[in-house]
Amino acid sequence: MEYKLFNDFITLQSLLKTTGILPSGGAIKAFLAENVVLFNGEKEDRRGKKIRHGDRVELPNQGLIIEIVAPSHEEKKQHEEDVAEKERVAKIVKEMNKQFKKENKTPLKKQMDKAPKKSPVRFPGT
């Protein structure tokens, strides 16, 4: 299996999570304790190990080999466009949430101020 790395490095934990080998980042400790992971042919048990282009991660128990490759120029360009679009949408959503909060803050506060104050519940014998 080839994994295209768009950044300088990825940690072993993130690699196993993004490839779908592990369901969550929290499962890595148990996984490394129970399974053998080879990094460029040597046993690796550090979940924060930085993996870069040209590295090879093997999971002999699963019969899986992951080779880290650099993406092509077109793939890098597409990735940059995707990241820019994601940031653009996140900014729009943030502004919408801020506007919604501003519009609905005052009426809710007024409602709470007008609500009758309830006295605490009293139980017999206390």
N, C-alpha and C positions, 0 to 999 in steps of 0.2 A: 504494500500500500504506500502511496506517495502522499505526503502532506505538504501543501504549499504554504510556506511561511512568509507573510507579508511584512513582518517586523524584524528587528535584529535578532531576537531570540524568543523562545517560549519555554516555560518551565515544564518539567515532566508532569506535574500535577495538571496543568492546563492542557497539555497535549492529550493526556489520557481522557480528560473530560470532554474536550472539543471533538475528539474522534469518536466519542460514544462508547469507549471501552468501560468507563466508569460513569455511573449516573450522577455523581456529585463530587465536588472537590474534597468533601469530608471523608470520603471512602478511601482515600489514597493510602493512609497509614495502614489500614487493615490489608489493603491490596498488596502493598509492598512487603508486609510481614508474611503473607501467605504465598506470594508468587515471586518468581525470579524475573527480574528486568535487566536486560543487558543493554548498556550504552556503549556503542562502538566496540562491542565484544567483551566489555568488562561489566561485572555485576554492579548495579547502581541501586541504592536504597534511599537516596535523598530526593524528596518530593520537589524541592526547589531547584534541582539541577537545571541549569540553563542549557537549552538545546538550540543549536544554530544550523544554518544551511550546511548540507553535506553530512550531517550526523545521521546515525542509524540507531533506532531503538528496536530491540527484539523482545518479544514475549514468548519464550519457548513453550510454556504451558498452554498457551492459546494458539500456538503455531502462527504467530503474526509478526511481521517485520514492517516497521514504519521508517521510510526514508524521507528525510527532510530536504525539500528541494525549493529553489527560488522560483517564483512565478515569472511568467513571460512579461514583456513590456505591456502588452494589451491587458493582461490580467491585473497588473499593478494599476493601470489607468482605470479599469473598471472598478477595482477595489476602492481607489481614492474617490471616485464618483459616488459609490455606494455610501462611503463614510460621510461625505459631504452632505448627501441627501438625508441621511439619518440625523445628522446634527441640525440641519435645517428644520426637519419635522419636529425634533425635540424642542427647538427654540420656539416654534409656533405653539406647540402644546403648552409649554411653560408660560407663554404670554397669555394664552386662553385661560389657563388655571388661575393666573394672577388676576386677570380681569374678572373672572367668575367670583373669586374670593372677595374682591373689592366690592362688587355689586351686591353680594349676599351677606356681607359682614354686618352691616348696620341693621337691616330688618331682623336678623336673628338675635342680635344684642337687644334690640328694643323689645322683642317678644319675651326674652328672658327677664328683662327688667319689669315687665308688666305681669309676669306670671305670679300668682299668689305664693307667698312664702309658706311652706309646710313646716309644721312643727315636727320634731323627731318623734318616732313611734315610741310609745310607752308601754311597757309590759307590766301586768299586775305583779306586785311584790317587789318592784325595783325602785 
